[in-house]
Amino acid sequence: MTERHAVLTLRALSALLTYPSEELCAAVPEIEEAIAAEKLVPPSAASALRPLLNDLASLDLFELQERYVELFDRSRRLSLHLFEHVHGESRDRGQAMVDLAALYEKDGLELQANELPDYLPLFLEYLSTKPLGEALNLLSETAHILGALEERLVSRASPYAAVLTAIRVMAGVPLDAPGEADLSEGGAGDLAALDAEWEETTVTFGPGSGAMDGCSTERLQTRLRAAHRDARSNAH
């Protein structure tokens, strides 16, 4: 399997999580073809994407955009910004994003002025530039966040849940595996409680010492794994 095999599927799934546009709706056949061609997503998980693909191809664009905003922009629990679920509003999040942006820049990915580096579609776009094994290893470290988002979308009967399922399967999580414990368990709907939990997080993504100095995919993987352990301990 060549590096190209990581490119199309990751970019297709990234596109499905972006704000609906005329271009995205017109690209539905290409997205479906890319996912089918590379076979990185099992047929059952790929078939589960059909409701979302149908919606993008047939519904009014304004309706699609309104639904997207209602889901992802008005609920912190459904935020597509990864560090929102790890650091919340703590100052560690700012340093984490600076560090991740530096990693992107190091690998030649330039950010637009209005883009935050922890935005999941952008992270998937970055992974599409990496060798398949490295990309999937990094993706696997976000499985706990993806699982929580998937469960929340399933509870809302949202067709976007299928995209999170497909990404988790690519990350090595069995298709029939339950999602991870809710990262905000015990504080659902209570923003003050969520902030309190996030403030207790000891995970940092800033400058370290020794082997952790500088930006590298190994460093990112280590920090994401640490965030997973911390999130699990906060849930109990």
C-alpha positions in Angstrom: 0.0 0.0 0.0 1.5 3.3 -1.1 1.4 6.7 0.6 -1.3 7.7 -1.9 -3.7 5.3 -0.2 -3.8 7.6 2.8 -4.6 10.7 0.8 -8.0 10.4 -0.9 -10.0 8.8 2.0 -8.6 11.2 4.6 -9.3 14.2 2.4 -12.8 12.9 1.6 -13.7 12.4 5.3 -12.2 15.8 6.0 -14.4 17.4 3.4 -17.5 15.8 4.8 -16.8 17.5 8.1 -16.5 21.0 6.7 -19.1 23.7 6.4 -21.4 22.8 3.5 -20.8 24.7 0.3 -21.8 24.4 -3.4 -18.4 23.0 -4.1 -18.8 20.3 -1.4 -22.2 19.3 -2.6 -21.0 19.1 -6.2 -18.1 16.9 -5.1 -20.3 14.2 -3.5 -19.7 11.6 -6.4 -16.0 12.2 -6.2 -16.0 11.8 -2.4 -17.9 8.5 -2.6 -15.6 7.2 -5.4 -12.5 8.1 -3.4 -13.6 6.2 -0.3 -14.7 3.2 -2.4 -11.5 3.1 -4.4 -9.0 3.1 -1.5 -11.0 0.5 0.6 -9.6 1.9 3.9 -13.1 2.1 5.2 -15.1 -1.2 5.5 -18.1 -1.5 3.2 -20.6 -1.3 6.1 -19.0 1.9 7.5 -18.9 3.3 4.0 -22.5 2.5 3.4 -23.4 4.3 6.6 -22.2 7.5 5.0 -25.0 7.3 2.4 -27.6 9.4 4.3 -25.2 12.3 4.7 -24.0 12.0 1.1 -27.7 12.0 0.0 -28.4 15.0 2.1 -25.5 16.9 0.6 -26.5 16.0 -2.9 -30.2 16.8 -2.5 -31.1 19.2 0.3 -31.2 23.0 0.1 -27.8 24.5 0.8 -29.1 26.9 3.4 -30.7 24.0 5.3 -27.5 22.1 5.2 -25.5 25.1 6.5 -28.0 25.8 9.2 -27.9 22.2 10.4 -24.1 22.2 10.4 -23.9 25.5 12.5 -26.5 24.1 14.9 -24.5 21.0 15.5 -20.9 22.0 15.5 -20.7 25.8 16.1 -23.3 26.2 18.9 -22.3 23.3 21.1 -18.9 22.9 22.8 -19.7 19.3 23.3 -19.7 18.8 19.5 -16.8 21.1 18.7 -14.6 19.8 15.9 -11.6 21.4 17.6 -9.7 18.6 19.2 -8.0 20.6 22.0 -11.4 22.0 23.1 -12.0 18.5 24.5 -8.5 18.2 26.0 -7.7 21.7 27.3 -11.0 23.6 27.2 -10.3 27.3 27.8 -7.1 26.8 29.7 -3.9 28.6 28.6 -2.4 25.2 27.7 -4.7 25.1 24.7 -3.1 28.2 23.2 0.4 26.8 23.5 -0.9 23.4 22.2 -2.2 25.1 19.0 1.0 27.1 18.5 2.9 23.9 18.8 0.7 22.0 16.4 0.8 24.9 13.9 4.6 24.8 14.0 4.4 21.1 13.2 2.2 21.8 10.2 4.5 24.5 9.0 7.5 22.2 9.4 5.9 19.7 7.1 4.9 22.3 4.6 1.2 22.8 5.4 0.3 26.5 5.4 -2.6 27.7 7.5 -5.1 30.3 6.4 -5.4 33.3 8.7 -8.8 32.2 10.0 -7.9 28.5 10.6 -7.2 27.0 14.0 -4.7 24.1 13.8 -6.7 21.7 16.1 -9.7 21.8 13.7 -10.4 18.1 12.9 -10.9 18.5 9.1 -7.5 20.3 9.0 -5.9 17.7 11.1 -7.2 15.0 8.7 -5.9 17.1 5.8 -2.4 17.2 7.5 -2.5 13.4 8.0 -3.3 12.9 4.3 0.2 14.2 3.6 1.9 11.7 5.8 2.9 8.0 5.1 -0.1 5.8 5.8 1.4 4.1 8.9 2.4 7.3 10.5 -0.9 8.9 9.7 -3.0 6.1 11.2 -0.8 5.9 14.3 -1.4 9.6 15.0 -5.1 9.2 14.2 -5.4 6.4 16.7 -4.3 8.7 19.5 -7.4 10.8 18.9 -9.8 7.8 19.1 -11.0 8.8 22.6 -12.1 12.2 21.3 -13.6 10.8 18.1 -15.5 8.2 20.1 -17.0 10.8 22.4 -18.1 12.9 19.4 -19.5 9.9 17.6 -21.6 9.0 20.6 -23.0 12.5 21.0 -23.8 12.7 17.3 -25.5 9.3 17.4 -27.6 10.5 20.4 -28.8 13.3 18.1 -29.5 10.9 15.2 -27.1 13.0 13.1 -25.9 11.5 9.8 -22.5 13.1 10.6 -22.0 10.3 13.2 -21.1 8.0 10.3 -18.1 10.2 9.4 -16.7 9.8 12.9 -17.4 6.1 12.8 -15.4 5.8 9.5 -12.5 7.8 11.0 -12.4 5.7 14.1 -12.4 2.5 12.0 -9.4 3.9 10.1 -7.7 4.6 13.4 -7.9 0.9 14.2 -11.0 0.8 16.4 -13.2 -2.3 15.6 -16.4 -1.3 13.9 -18.6 -2.8 16.6 -16.6 -1.4 19.5 -18.5 1.0 21.7 -17.3 4.6 21.9 -15.1 5.8 24.6 -16.5 7.1 27.9 -17.9 10.6 27.4 -15.0 13.1 28.0 -17.4 15.4 29.9 -19.2 12.7 31.9 -20.9 14.1 34.9 -21.1 17.6 33.4 -23.3 17.2 30.4 -24.9 20.5 29.5 -23.2 22.4 32.3 -20.5 24.7 30.9 -19.2 25.6 34.3 -18.7 22.0 35.2 -17.0 21.3 31.9 -14.7 24.2 32.4 -13.9 23.0 35.9 -13.0 19.6 34.6 -10.8 21.0 31.8 -9.0 23.3 34.3 -8.0 20.2 36.3 -6.3 18.7 33.2 -2.6 18.5 33.6 -1.9 17.8 29.9 0.3 20.3 28.2 1.4 20.7 24.6 4.0 23.3 25.1 7.8 23.3 25.2 9.3 20.4 27.1 12.7 19.2 27.9 15.1 16.7 26.4 13.6 14.5 23.7 10.3 16.4 23.9 11.9 19.7 22.7 10.8 21.0 19.3 7.9 19.8 17.1 7.6 16.3 15.9 5.0 13.7 15.1 6.4 11.6 18.0 5.8 14.5 20.3 2.3 15.0 19.1 1.6 11.3 19.5 2.9 11.3 23.1 0.8 14.3 24.1 -2.4 12.9 22.6 -1.8 9.6 24.4 -1.3 11.6 27.7 -4.5 13.5 27.1 -6.3 10.1 26.6 -5.0 8.9 30.0 -6.0 12.1 31.7 -9.5 12.2 30.2 -10.1 8.6 31.3 -9.0 9.3 34.8 -11.3 12.4 35.0 -14.2 10.3 33.9 -14.0 8.0 36.9 
